[in-house]
Amino acid sequence: MALHPALRRSVVAAALGGLLFGFDTAVISGTTEGLRRSFQLTPGALGLTVSIALWGTVLGALVAAYPADRFGRRDSLRVCGVLFLISAVGCAVAWGWTSLMVSRFLGGLAIGGVSVLVPMYIAEISPSRLRGRLVGVFQINIVVGILVAYFSNYLIGGFGLGDGEWRWKFGVEAVPAVLFLVLLLDIPLSPRWLVKTGRIEDARRVLARIGDVSPETSLEEMLTAVELERRHGQERLLAARNRFPLFLAISIAAFNQLSGINAILYYLNDIFAYAGFDKVSSDLQAVAIGFTNLVFTLLAMSIIDRVGRRTLLIVGSIGTAASLAGVAAVFWTGSREDLLLWLLIAFIASFAFSQGAVIWVYLAEVFPTAVRAKGQSLGSSVHWVMNALISWGFPIVAASSRAIPFAFFAGMMLVQLFIVMAVYPETKGVTLEEMESRLATR
């Protein structure tokens, strides 16, 4: 069945936050050498420069639950759009290292916010049979943003802009930031949030507007869930019935980063430089990896509601562990550098097909409505704390041993495989209200 036009517009507008997320994540990879020269950065200072946005992301993810519950998911996204715009312009005109760091930190706040708000918003307006694919549009936009950043870096690198090249690479993000703000002007508030805040008639109108096939039934389910929450009182995130959802959220968020995905994306050009590739070649190979990321994310999104989240995680754990072990072997032996690109492509394909596609869907599904914003915020915060720590430490560890980081990441993917097989439940095709009931009994 085709999506109702209003639902489609709402999903596309919100998910554009993912493109900004992805662009901001990957654009740094093409600026590290320019930043190192411009500010005479040591490996530790470079790691801090890369990770400062991530510490902003941690804070953004932690605090996003409050405005999401107080002002709504949609209006909070508009604030994120403003922060993206300020960050892009601020990085482009930065007059020193401190101003660059402040601008990157503000961009991190926005990324943390959208990582919580966009999956939550889309999950709450989507019919259960399509929820995985529609929330997955957010992940698709993330990888599109990564590819756009790599391609943008490659194009800008060909203009011979000298020491100011990194400014242009950061500054072009202002264009999608403005588009994001414009599109957010024409989407409705979340019907579940409206019910939670007592605006029942508004929720009914939104359900009709987005083409819900049975709005009264959907509204009744939401009202029942809200009444259940009220009987429980003001539920705490750390309440006993939320222990299993908390474990799922924290573990999937931690393992997502223990794969090394963002450290590899941030330092991709440096990784190729370690193996002897020149700047132009590194930029071009980054585009190939970004394209692979997009293709396998699209493949995963096309089957996630049929195959299921758990199966994708199992397959991806095996693929990422094997390819990361291969990268470690290349650097340990100092031979077969010609295989590096193919091993990294295999890693990106395995990651995109599994936890890259699953994480934001899963985080949006496993918590009860009463604590969904807080739970999603916590899961996202764990994701970004791990990201910041690993990205900060990667250049320091790689300076002494280029193989050790990849061997560590491979080992973590094997641990993930065993945990997913042992305890992760399948969530495909289950309504959010039914999921709440199932997980509360674990």
C-alpha positions in Angstrom: 0.0 0.0 0.0 1.3 3.4 -0.9 2.1 5.9 1.9 -0.4 8.7 2.5 1.2 11.9 1.1 1.1 13.7 4.4 2.8 10.8 6.2 5.4 10.6 3.4 6.1 14.3 3.7 6.4 14.1 7.5 8.9 11.1 7.3 11.0 12.8 4.6 11.2 16.1 6.5 12.1 14.6 9.8 14.5 12.1 8.3 16.5 14.9 6.6 17.9 15.4 10.1 19.7 12.1 9.4 21.4 13.6 6.3 22.8 16.4 8.5 23.8 13.8 11.1 25.7 11.8 8.5 27.3 14.8 6.8 28.6 16.2 10.1 29.8 12.7 11.0 31.9 12.2 7.9 33.0 15.6 6.7 35.7 15.8 9.4 37.6 13.0 7.6 38.5 15.3 4.8 39.7 18.1 7.1 42.0 16.4 9.5 45.2 17.2 7.6 44.2 20.8 7.0 43.3 21.3 10.7 46.5 19.6 11.8 48.5 22.1 9.7 46.4 25.2 10.5 46.6 24.7 14.3 49.8 22.5 14.7 47.8 19.7 16.3 49.4 16.8 18.1 47.7 13.4 17.8 46.0 14.0 21.1 44.8 17.5 20.1 43.6 16.2 16.8 41.6 13.5 18.6 40.0 16.2 20.8 39.2 18.3 17.8 37.4 15.4 16.2 35.7 14.3 19.4 34.6 17.7 20.7 31.5 17.5 18.5 30.8 14.1 20.0 30.8 15.5 23.5 28.3 18.0 22.3 26.3 15.1 20.9 26.4 13.3 24.3 24.9 16.4 25.9 22.4 16.8 23.1 21.2 13.3 23.4 21.0 13.5 27.2 18.9 16.7 27.3 16.7 16.0 24.2 14.1 14.1 26.3 13.1 17.2 28.2 12.1 19.4 25.3 10.7 16.3 23.5 8.2 15.7 26.3 7.7 19.4 27.2 7.4 21.0 23.7 6.9 18.0 21.4 9.2 16.1 19.0 8.6 18.3 16.0 9.3 21.7 17.7 12.4 20.3 19.3 13.6 19.3 15.9 13.3 22.9 14.7 15.8 23.9 17.4 18.2 21.3 16.1 17.9 22.7 12.6 19.0 26.2 13.9 22.0 24.6 15.7 23.1 22.8 12.5 23.0 26.1 10.6 25.0 28.0 13.3 27.6 25.2 13.4 28.1 25.1 9.7 28.6 28.9 9.4 30.7 29.1 12.5 33.1 26.4 11.3 33.4 28.1 8.0 34.4 31.5 9.5 36.2 30.2 12.6 38.9 32.7 13.5 40.8 30.3 15.8 40.9 26.8 17.2 38.6 27.8 20.1 35.9 29.2 17.9 36.1 26.1 15.7 35.7 23.9 18.7 32.7 25.9 20.0 31.0 25.6 16.5 31.7 21.9 16.3 30.3 21.5 19.8 27.0 23.2 18.8 26.8 20.9 15.8 27.2 18.0 18.2 24.3 19.2 20.3 22.1 19.1 17.1 23.3 15.6 16.1 22.5 14.3 19.6 19.1 15.9 19.5 18.1 14.4 16.1 19.5 11.0 17.0 16.8 10.9 19.8 14.0 13.0 18.2 13.8 11.8 14.6 13.5 8.0 15.3 11.0 8.7 18.1 8.9 11.0 15.9 8.8 8.7 12.9 8.1 5.6 15.1 5.1 7.5 16.7 3.5 8.5 13.4 4.1 5.2 11.6 1.8 2.1 11.3 3.4 -0.9 12.9 3.6 -2.9 9.7 5.9 -0.2 8.2 7.6 1.1 11.2 11.0 -0.5 10.6 11.2 0.8 7.1 10.0 4.3 7.9 12.3 4.7 10.9 14.9 3.2 8.6 14.6 6.2 6.3 16.5 8.1 9.1 19.4 5.7 8.8 19.3 5.9 5.0 19.6 9.6 5.2 22.5 9.2 7.6 24.4 7.2 5.0 23.4 9.5 2.2 24.8 12.4 4.3 28.0 10.4 4.8 28.3 9.8 1.0 27.5 13.5 0.3 30.2 14.6 2.7 32.8 12.3 1.1 31.9 13.4 -2.4 31.8 17.0 -1.3 35.3 16.7 0.2 36.5 15.1 -3.0 35.1 17.9 -5.2 36.2 20.7 -3.0 39.7 19.1 -2.8 40.0 19.5 -6.5 39.6 23.2 -6.5 43.1 23.9 -5.1 41.8 26.2 -2.2 45.0 25.8 -0.2 44.9 26.3 3.6 41.3 27.4 3.6 40.0 24.3 2.0 38.7 22.8 5.3 36.5 25.9 5.8 34.6 25.2 2.6 34.2 21.6 3.5 32.5 22.5 6.7 30.5 25.4 5.4 28.5 23.6 2.7 26.5 22.0 5.4 24.5 25.2 5.7 22.6 24.3 2.5 20.9 21.2 3.9 20.4 22.8 7.3 18.3 25.6 5.7 16.3 23.0 3.7 15.7 21.0 6.9 14.3 24.1 8.7 12.0 24.9 5.7 10.6 21.3 5.5 9.9 21.2 9.2 7.4 24.0 8.8 4.8 21.7 7.3 4.7 18.5 9.4 2.3 17.7 12.3 3.0 17.0 15.9 3.3 13.4 17.1 -0.2 12.0 17.8 1.1 9.9 20.7 2.7 13.0 22.3 -0.6 14.8 21.8 -2.5 12.0 23.6 0.1 12.0 26.4 -0.5 15.8 26.9 -4.3 15.5 26.9 -4.9 17.0 23.4 -7.1 14.1 22.2 -9.0 16.0 19.4 -5.7 17.3 18.0 -4.4 13.7 18.0 -7.5 12.5 16.2 -7.0 15.2 13.5 -3.3 14.3 13.1 -4.2 10.6 12.6 -6.7 11.5 10.0 -4.3 13.9 8.3 -1.5 11.2 8.0 -3.9 8.6 6.6 -4.3 6.2 9.5 -6.6 3.4 8.2 -8.2 3.0 11.6 -7.7 6.3 13.5 -10.3 5.5 16.3 -8.7 2.1 17.0 -5.2 3.7 17.0 -6.4 6.5 19.3 -8.0 4.0 21.7 -4.7 2.0 21.9 -2.9 5.2 22.7 -5.4 6.2 25.4 -5.2 2.8 27.0 -1.4 3.0 27.1 -1.5 6.5 28.6 -4.1 5.3 31.2 -1.8 2.4 32.1 1.1 4.8 32.6 -1.0 7.0 34.8 -2.0 4.0 37.0 1.7 3.2 37.4 2.2 6.9 38.4 5.1 9.0 37.1 7.2 6.1 35.9 10.9 6.2 36.4 13.2 5.1 33.6 15.1 2.9 36.1 11.9 1.1 37.3 12.1 -2.7 37.5 9.9 -3.3 34.4 12.3 -1.2 32.3 15.4 -3.2 33.2 15.4 -5.4 30.1 14.7 -2.5 27.7 17.5 -0.6 29.3 19.9 -3.5 28.8 18.9 -3.8 25.2 19.3 -0.1 24.5 22.6 0.3 26.3 24.2 -2.8 24.8 23.1 -2.1 21.2 24.3 1.5 21.5 27.7 0.4 23.0 28.3 -2.4 20.4 27.4 0.0 17.6 30.5 2.1 18.4 32.7 -0.8 19.6 32.6 -1.9 16.0 34.9 1.1 15.3 32.5 2.4 12.7 32.8 6.1 13.5 36.5 6.1 14.3 37.0 4.5 10.8 34.7 7.1 9.2 36.3 10.0 10.9 39.9 8.9 10.2 39.3 7.2 6.9 41.7 9.4 4.9 44.4 8.9 7.6 43.9 5.1 7.5 44.5 5.1 3.8 47.5 7.4 4.3 48.9 4.8 6.8 48.8 2.3 4.0 50.6 4.7 1.6 47.8 6.2 -0.5 48.0 9.9 -1.5 45.3 12.5 -0.6 43.3 12.4 -3.9 43.3 8.6 -3.9 42.2 8.6 -0.3 39.3 11.0 -1.0 38.2 8.9 -4.0 38.3 5.6 -2.0 36.3 7.3 0.7 33.5 8.0 -1.9 33.6 4.2 -2.8 33.1 3.3 0.9 30.3 5.9 1.3 28.5 4.4 -1.8 28.9 0.9 -0.3 27.4 2.2 2.9 24.4 3.5 1.1 23.8 0.4 -1.1 23.8 -2.0 1.9 21.7 0.3 4.1 19.1 0.4 1.3 19.2 -3.4 1.1 18.8 -3.8 4.8 15.9 -1.3 4.9 14.1 -3.2 2.1 14.0 -6.4 4.2 14.2 -5.3 7.8 10.4 -5.8 8.4 10.5 -9.2 6.7 13.8 -10.7 8.0 13.8 -9.0 11.3 16.2 -6.9 13.4 17.8 -9.8 15.3 18.7 -11.8 12.2 20.4 -8.7 10.6 22.4 -8.2 13.8 23.7 -11.8 13.8 24.7 -11.8 10.1 26.4 -8.4 10.5 28.4 -9.4 13.6 30.0 -12.2 11.7 30.8 -10.0 8.6 32.2 -7.1 10.6 34.4 -9.4 12.8 35.9 -11.1 9.8 36.7 -8.0 7.8 38.1 -6.1 10.8 40.4 -9.0 11.6 41.6 -8.8 8.0 42.4 -5.1 8.4 44.3 -5.8 11.6 46.3 -8.5 9.7 47.2 -6.1 6.9 48.7 -3.6 9.4 50.3 -6.2 11.6 52.2 -7.9 8.7 52.8 -4.7 6.7 51.8 -6.5 3.5 48.9 -6.8 1.1 47.9 -3.1 1.5 46.1 -3.6 -1.8 43.4 -5.5 0.1 42.8 -2.6 2.5 40.1 -0.9 0.4 38.2 -4.2 -0.1 38.4 -5.2 3.5 37.0 -1.8 4.6 34.3 -2.1 2.0 33.4 -5.5 3.4 33.3 -4.0 6.9 31.1 -1.1 5.8 28.7 -3.4 3.9 28.4 -5.7 7.0 27.9 -2.8 9.4 25.3 -1.0 7.1 23.4 -4.3 6.6 23.2 -4.9 10.4 23.6 -2.6 13.3 23.8 0.5 11.2 20.2 -0.3 9.9 18.9 -1.7 13.2 20.1 0.6 16.0 17.7 3.6 15.6 14.8 1.4 14.9 15.4 -0.8 17.9 16.0 2.1 20.3 12.6 3.6 19.2 10.8 0.3 19.8 11.9 -1.2 23.1 10.8 1.5 25.6 7.2 2.1 27.0 5.6 5.4 25.8 5.9 6.9 29.3 9.7 6.7 29.2 10.4 6.4 25.5 12.0 9.9 25.3 14.2 9.3 28.3 15.1 5.7 27.2 15.9 6.8 23.7 17.9 9.7 25.2 19.9 7.3 27.4 20.6 4.9 24.5 21.7 7.6 22.2 23.9 9.1 25.0 25.7 5.8 25.5 26.2 5.6 21.7 27.8 9.0 21.7 29.9 8.6 24.8 31.4 5.5 23.3 31.9 7.3 20.0 33.7 10.2 21.7 36.0 8.0 23.7 36.9 5.8 20.8 37.4 8.6 18.4 39.5 10.6 20.8 41.7 7.5 21.6 42.0 6.1 18.0 44.8 8.4 16.7 46.8 8.0 20.0 46.6 4.2 19.9 47.1 4.0 16.1 50.3 6.2 16.4 51.9 3.3 18.4 50.2 0.3 16.7 48.0 0.6 13.6 46.8 -3.0 14.0 45.6 -3.0 17.6 42.5 -0.9 17.2 41.2 -3.1 14.5 41.9 -6.3 16.4 40.0 -4.9 19.4 37.0 -3.9 17.2 36.9 -7.4 15.7 36.9 -9.0 19.2 34.0 -6.8 20.3 31.9 -7.9 17.3 32.4 -11.5 18.3 31.1 -10.6 21.8 28.1 -8.9 20.3 27.3 -12.0 18.2 27.0 -14.2 21.3 24.9 -11.7 23.2 22.5 -11.1 20.4 22.0 -14.8 19.8 21.5 -15.4 23.6 19.1 -12.7 24.6 17.9 -10.2 22.0 14.2 -10.4 21.1 12.7 -9.9 17.7 10.5 -6.7 17.4 9.3 -6.8 13.7 5.6 -6.4 13.2 4.7 -5.7 16.8 2.9 -2.6 17.8 4.6 -0.3 20.3 1.9 -0.9 22.9 2.3 -4.7 22.5 6.0 -4.4 22.7 5.7 -2.6 26.0 3.7 -5.4 27.4 6.1 -8.2 26.2 9.3 -6.6 27.4 7.8 -5.7 30.8 7.4 -9.4 31.6 11.1 -10.3 30.9 
